[in-house]
Amino acid sequence: MRVAVYGGSFNPPHVAHGMVASWLLETQKVDEVWLVPVFRHAFEGIHSKRLADFSIRVEWCRALACDVDARIRVSEVEAQLPVPSFTIDTLDHLSKIHPDHSFRLVVGADVLDQVEKWRDWSGISRRFSPIVVGREGHGEAEGTPLFPGISSTEIRRRLKSGDSVVDLVTPSVASALGAGEAWE
């Protein structure tokens, strides 16, 4: 099986995440998309954002998958790995426990200027053939559409202000978000 590993904070997941997953599946680039919420961010302390609890972000990802496509799975693999888990560690672990699958990493064009800070990006590129997707405001990627530049930061800001997020998240994610207590 061909699997796209789509990792991220998913703090919370939004419609652009769903659009990317749907595009990967509908263009038959992969057979399944696995959303892999980060357990603890490898660059924690560098970025100022605070993550909602891992179990909450897993549930939000499940809500997104439920709304978008049955071929989207949510993997809690990062909770089983040493902290922090680097992308290469996660991909190696998945390859080891699922030797019958081929894995490809999904990244947004917005991270390309940061990959020199990643652990073993050359190994990731060589062994896991990244699919780079364009993100509005962060650049295009050859052979992919430009996906909306929706920001989880904006969703959190709106929730804290009591503003609606229905245009940024799927219905099940909106229901699961509640009033935004997870990051206050």
C-alpha positions in Angstrom: 0.0 0.0 0.0 1.2 3.5 -0.8 0.8 5.8 2.2 1.3 9.5 2.5 2.5 10.5 5.9 1.1 13.9 6.6 2.6 15.1 9.9 2.0 18.3 11.7 0.9 20.0 14.9 -2.7 19.9 13.8 -3.3 22.5 16.5 -6.1 22.4 15.2 -6.5 20.7 11.8 -8.3 22.8 9.2 -10.0 22.6 5.8 -6.7 23.1 3.9 -5.3 19.9 5.7 -8.4 18.1 4.4 -8.0 19.6 0.9 -4.4 18.3 0.7 -5.4 14.9 1.9 -8.3 14.7 -0.5 -6.1 15.9 -3.4 -3.5 13.2 -2.6 -6.2 10.5 -2.7 -8.2 11.7 -5.6 -5.2 12.1 -7.9 -4.2 8.5 -6.8 -0.8 9.6 -5.7 -1.3 7.3 -2.6 -3.8 4.8 -1.4 -4.2 6.2 2.1 -3.2 9.4 3.9 -2.0 9.0 7.5 -2.4 12.1 9.6 0.4 12.0 12.2 0.0 14.6 15.0 3.3 15.5 16.6 3.5 14.3 20.2 6.0 17.0 21.1 7.4 19.5 18.6 11.1 18.8 17.8 11.6 22.6 17.6 9.8 23.3 20.9 11.3 26.4 22.5 12.1 27.9 19.1 8.4 28.4 18.2 6.2 30.2 20.6 3.0 28.3 20.0 1.7 26.0 22.7 0.2 22.7 21.6 -3.1 21.4 22.8 -2.9 18.0 24.5 -1.9 15.2 22.2 -5.1 13.2 22.8 -7.2 16.2 21.9 -5.3 16.9 18.7 -5.7 13.2 17.8 -9.5 13.5 18.3 -9.5 16.6 16.1 -7.7 14.8 13.4 -10.2 11.9 13.6 -13.0 14.4 13.2 -11.3 15.8 10.1 -10.8 12.4 8.6 -14.4 11.5 9.3 -15.6 14.6 7.4 -13.2 14.2 4.5 -12.5 10.6 3.4 -12.5 7.1 4.8 -9.0 6.5 3.4 -7.6 9.0 5.9 -6.3 7.4 9.0 -4.9 9.0 12.2 -1.7 7.5 13.6 -0.6 8.0 17.2 2.8 6.6 16.4 4.6 9.7 17.8 3.4 8.9 21.3 5.3 5.6 21.1 8.6 7.1 20.1 11.3 8.9 22.1 10.6 12.6 22.7 11.2 14.6 20.6 10.6 12.4 17.6 12.2 13.7 14.4 10.5 13.1 11.1 13.1 10.7 10.0 12.6 8.6 13.2 8.9 8.5 12.6 9.3 7.4 9.0 11.9 4.8 9.8 9.7 3.4 12.6 6.6 3.3 10.3 8.7 1.5 7.6 9.9 -1.0 10.2 6.5 -1.9 11.6 4.7 -1.8 8.1 7.3 -3.3 5.8 4.6 -4.0 3.2 3.8 -0.3 2.8 5.7 2.4 0.9 5.7 5.7 2.6 6.0 9.2 1.2 6.2 12.3 3.3 3.9 15.3 2.7 5.2 18.8 3.4 4.0 22.2 2.6 6.2 24.6 0.5 6.3 26.8 3.6 8.8 24.4 5.3 11.2 24.1 2.4 13.3 27.0 3.8 13.6 25.1 7.1 14.6 21.6 6.0 18.4 22.3 6.6 17.5 22.3 10.3 15.7 18.9 10.0 17.5 15.8 11.0 18.6 13.9 7.9 16.6 15.7 5.3 18.7 14.1 2.6 17.7 10.7 3.9 14.1 11.7 4.0 14.3 12.9 0.4 16.1 9.8 -0.8 14.0 7.2 1.0 10.6 8.8 1.4 10.2 10.8 -1.8 8.5 13.9 -0.3 5.4 15.3 -1.9 5.6 19.1 -1.6 2.3 21.0 -1.8 2.0 24.7 -2.5 0.5 26.9 0.2 -0.9 30.3 -0.5 1.4 33.0 0.9 4.3 30.5 1.1 5.0 29.5 -2.5 4.0 27.1 -5.1 5.1 23.5 -5.7 5.5 22.1 -9.2 2.7 19.7 -10.1 0.4 20.6 -7.2 -2.4 23.1 -6.8 -1.9 26.1 -4.5 -3.8 25.3 -1.3 -5.3 28.0 0.9 -3.0 29.6 3.4 -5.2 28.8 6.3 -3.5 29.1 9.7 -4.2 27.1 12.9 -2.9 30.3 14.6 -5.8 32.3 13.1 -8.3 29.6 14.2 -7.0 29.8 17.8 -7.1 33.6 17.7 -10.7 33.5 16.5 -11.7 31.0 19.1 -10.1 33.0 21.9 -12.0 36.1 20.7 -15.3 34.2 20.5 -15.4 34.6 16.7 -16.6 31.9 14.3 -14.3 29.4 12.7 -16.9 27.6 10.5 -15.2 28.8 7.3 -11.8 27.4 8.4 -12.6 23.9 9.8 -14.8 21.0 8.9 -18.2 20.6 10.8 -16.9 17.8 13.0 -13.8 19.6 13.9 -15.8 22.7 14.7 -18.0 20.6 17.1 -14.9 19.0 18.7 -13.2 22.4 19.2 -15.7 23.6 21.7 -14.9 27.1 23.0 -11.1 26.8 22.7 -10.3 25.8 26.3 -7.6 23.5 25.0 -5.0 26.3 24.6 -6.0 28.8 27.2 
